[in-house]
């Protein structure tokens, strides 16, 4: 029986998804900063992509801890 499929998905792929989302957002922000010729925009979006990756990693780790403590095996 499959219960809580999204939680199981986050437990399995959450850390990799946070890293992938960081790199994807970093690539798009680099392209946007290059097109607009703005170094300030690049630095701002670079910092934002780091924060985004860290927040997604934090959320995935919290979900892992809660799932490990509360969900049946």
C-alpha positions as CSV (number, residue, x, y, z in Angstrom):
1,X,0.0,0.0,0.0
2,X,1.4,3.4,-1.0
3,X,0.8,6.1,1.6
4,X,2.0,9.6,1.3
5,X,3.6,9.4,-2.1
6,X,4.9,13.0,-2.1
7,X,6.6,12.6,1.2
8,X,8.3,9.4,0.0
9,X,9.3,11.3,-3.2
10,X,10.8,14.1,-1.2
11,X,12.7,11.7,1.0
12,X,14.1,9.9,-1.9
13,X,14.9,12.8,-4.3
14,X,14.8,16.0,-2.1
15,X,18.5,16.6,-1.7
16,X,19.2,16.0,-5.4
17,X,16.3,18.2,-6.4
18,X,17.5,21.1,-4.2
19,X,20.9,20.9,-5.9
20,X,19.4,20.7,-9.4
21,X,17.1,23.6,-8.7
22,X,20.1,25.6,-7.5
23,X,22.0,25.0,-10.7
24,X,19.1,25.6,-13.0
25,X,18.2,28.9,-11.4
26,X,21.9,29.8,-11.4
27,X,22.1,29.1,-15.2
28,X,19.0,31.1,-15.9
29,X,20.1,34.0,-13.7
30,X,23.5,34.0,-15.4
31,X,21.8,34.2,-18.8
32,X,19.5,37.0,-17.7
33,X,22.4,39.0,-16.2
34,X,24.5,38.5,-19.4
35,X,21.6,39.7,-21.6
36,X,21.0,42.7,-19.4
37,X,24.7,43.3,-18.9
38,X,24.3,43.8,-15.2
39,X,26.9,42.5,-12.7
40,X,24.7,43.7,-9.8
41,X,21.8,41.5,-11.1
42,X,24.2,38.6,-11.4
43,X,25.4,38.9,-7.8
44,X,21.9,39.4,-6.5
45,X,20.5,36.4,-8.3
46,X,23.6,34.3,-7.4
47,X,22.9,35.0,-3.7
48,X,19.2,34.2,-4.2
49,X,20.0,30.9,-5.9
50,X,22.2,29.9,-3.0
51,X,19.5,30.8,-0.6
52,X,16.9,28.9,-2.7
53,X,19.1,25.8,-2.7
54,X,19.7,26.0,1.0
55,X,16.0,26.5,1.8
56,X,15.0,23.6,-0.4
57,X,17.6,21.4,1.2
58,X,16.4,22.4,4.7
59,X,12.8,21.6,3.8
60,X,13.8,18.2,2.4
61,X,15.8,17.3,5.5
62,X,12.8,18.4,7.7
63,X,10.5,16.2,5.7
64,X,13.0,13.3,6.0
65,X,13.2,13.7,9.8
66,X,9.4,13.9,10.2
67,X,8.8,10.9,7.9
68,X,11.5,8.9,9.7
69,X,9.9,9.6,13.1
70,X,6.2,9.4,12.3
71,X,5.5,7.3,9.3
72,X,5.4,3.5,9.4
73,X,8.0,1.5,7.5
